[in-house]
């Protein structure tokens, strides 16, 4: 597992970055960025066999609100097993979070993306794919997350996006406010996409 380095802390990861603000403003005018490959209720509902059929080879996974509540350092057995199942099916898997804490020890052998720009920066997704999944084709990569504003940036890099319903928890006001607005815009353009 990758260690969090000083270099990594240079990036203001979890706050309002310029990339986030620009993406937020751009989003309503580029519905293509809000297109989901699929939307499911929770992470463990992501259908692994279907991903395989569709030719997906790499999976990037958000942590907060996706694998557990915000700041969680303990994850359910089902979540851990679902990631293990992905690996056993031959997928390349990495956790890509904007939070910088090192708290994913339960996921043995799973890379945690570090030293890349925070989501939704396109460059962050590209580096995550190359350096942590060892892949160079964004068409075969999907990002799984609860936030169109951050995780949805995968669309800028040409990846697929799987939206899951956020797990409630100790999320900052600005984070949940902007996440909700982004979700509403996605719902407006694609009303039939969500469970
Ligand atoms: Mg999240």
Boltz pocket constraint, residues with backbone or C-beta under 6 A from the ligand:
constraints:
  - pocket:
      binder: B
      contacts: [[A, 62], [A, 63], [A, 64], [A, 65], [A, 66], [A, 145], [A, 146], [A, 147]]
      max_distance: 6.0
